[in-house]
Amino acid sequence: MKLETIEKIFNFLEEKEGKEIPHNLAKSIEKLKFIEELENHPDGKQYRYEGDLNLSYSKITKLPNDLYIDGWLNLGLCKQLTKLPDKLYASTVIYLKGCTQLTKLPDYLYVGTNLYLEQTNIEEFPNNLYVGGDLYINNTPLERKYTNKQIRDIVTSTGGKIIGDIIKL
C-alpha cells in the first residue's frame, strides 16, 4: 500500500470518525515520508532527521549530501548502497555492517559514538574522520591492511580523531 493511501485512511479516520492516531503510528508515517524523500532527493538541500533512522535491509543505493541524523543511523545490510553522502553527521552510531558495495567513506564523516564497518569493502580512511567512540573493522580490507596504531596515525594525520578502541575480532 502506498504511503499516500495510508495517510488518506488515517486522515479520514481522524476527521470523519473522530479516531486519534496513536503517536507511534504517526511517528512511523513521518519516518516513511522521510525515507521516501531520501530515495527521490534532489541534492543541494540539507536533510535533517530527529531520532534514530533505521534503513537496514533497504534497497537504497545512495543518500543525499548534507545529511544530519540526530540519533542512530542504521544502514546494515543495505547491499546496494554504493556511496555515503558528503557531510554525513550522526550524533550517536553509524552502522554499516554488510554494506558490501561500499568501498569508501566520505571526508569529514562525524560519528558521535561508534562506527561499525564490519563486512564492508572499505579500503582506506577519509580525511577528517571523527569517531567519538569505538571503530569496528572486522572482516574488512582495513583489518588486514593496518595495525591499530597505523589507523590512529592515518586518521590523526588527516585532521580526524578516534576516541575509543579500534575493534578487530
N, C-alpha and C positions, 0 to 999 in steps of 0.2 A: 504494500500500500504506500502511495506517495505521501511525503511529508505534508504537502498542501491539503490532501484529503483528510489526513489525521487532524490537522488544525481546524478544518471546517467542521468536522464532527465535534471536536471539543468546544468550539465557539457556539455551535448550535446547542449543545448540552448546557453550557453556561447561560446563554441568553434566553433560550426558549423553555428550558426545563428547570432553570434555577439551580443546576448542579455545579458545585465548586470542584474544579480540577485539583487533585492532590498536588502539593508542592513538588514532590519528587517526579511526577509525570510532567509537570510544567518545565522543570529543570531539564528533563530528558529531551523535550521538544526543542528547548533553547540550544542544547548541545547538538542535536541533529541539524538544526539550521546552520550552526557554525561549521559543522563538518561539510555540509552541502556547499557552503560558501567557500571553504578551503579548496574543495575539489574543482571549483569553477572560478578561481581567483584571477583578478587582474592584478599584476604587480604594481607597485607604486603606492600602496596603501598599507598602513600598519595594521596588523591583526593582533588583537589582544583577547585573551581568554582568561577569565577569572575562575580558578579552581583547577581540578585535575582533568586532563584531557586524555582519554583512552581511545586511541585509534588502532590498537593492536588487531592484527589479522585483516586489516582493511586492504583494499587494492590501490590505495593512494600511491602515486608514483613520485610526487614531489609536493613540497609545501611552499607557500608564498614567502618571499623575503620579508624581513622585519616582523618576525613572529615572536610575540611576547606571551608566555604562559605563566600566569601567577599560580603555580602549583606544579603538578607532576605531569610530564609528557610521556605517554606510553606508546611507542611505535613498534613494539615487539612483534616479530614475525610478519612485518609488512614486506613481503618478499619481492614486491615490485618497486619499492622505494629506491630511487637511484640517486637522489640528491637531497641534502638538507639545506634549508634556506640560509642566506646571508643574514646576519644579525638575528640569530636564534638565541633566545633567553628563556630559561626555565628556572623559577625560583627554588625548586627543590630538585627533582630527579629527572633525568632523561634516560629512557630505557629503549635500547636499540637491538636487543638480543635477537638474532636470527634474521636481521635485515641483510640478506646475502648479496644483494645488488649494490649495496652501499660500499664505496671504496674510499671516500674522502669526507672529512669533516670540514665545516666552514671556518674561516678565520673569525676570530672574536666570538667564539662559542662560549656562552656563560651557563654554567650549571651550578645551582646553589648548593647542592649536596652531591649525590652520587651520579656517575655516568657509567652506564652499562653498555659495553661494546661487544660483548661475547657473541661468538659465531657470526661476526661480520667480516668483511674483507677490507677493513680499514688498514691502510699500509703506512701512513705517516701522520704526524701530528700537525695541526694547523697553527698559524700564528695566533698568539694571544689567547690560548685556551685557558679558561678558568674553571676549575673543578673544586668546589668548596668542601667536598668530602672524599670518598674513595673512587678510584678509577678501576673498572673491571675489564680486563682484556683477555680473558680465557678464550682459547680457540680462535685467535686472530693472527694475522701475519705479524702484528706488533709484538705479541708474546714471544715469538720465535726470533725476532729481529733485534730486540733491545733488552738490555738489563733495566731494572728499575731505576738505577742511578742515571743511566743514559736517557731514559724517558724524562726524568725530572730535569736533567740538564738541557735537553732539547726544548721542553716546554718553557723553562725559565729563560732560555736564551732568546725566545721569540716574544717575551713580554708576558707570558702566562704564568699560571701557578696551579699546583695540585696540593691541596691542603692535607688530605688524608693519605691512605695507603694505596699502592698500586697492587691490585689483586690478580695473581696468576694461579689458578687452581689446577 
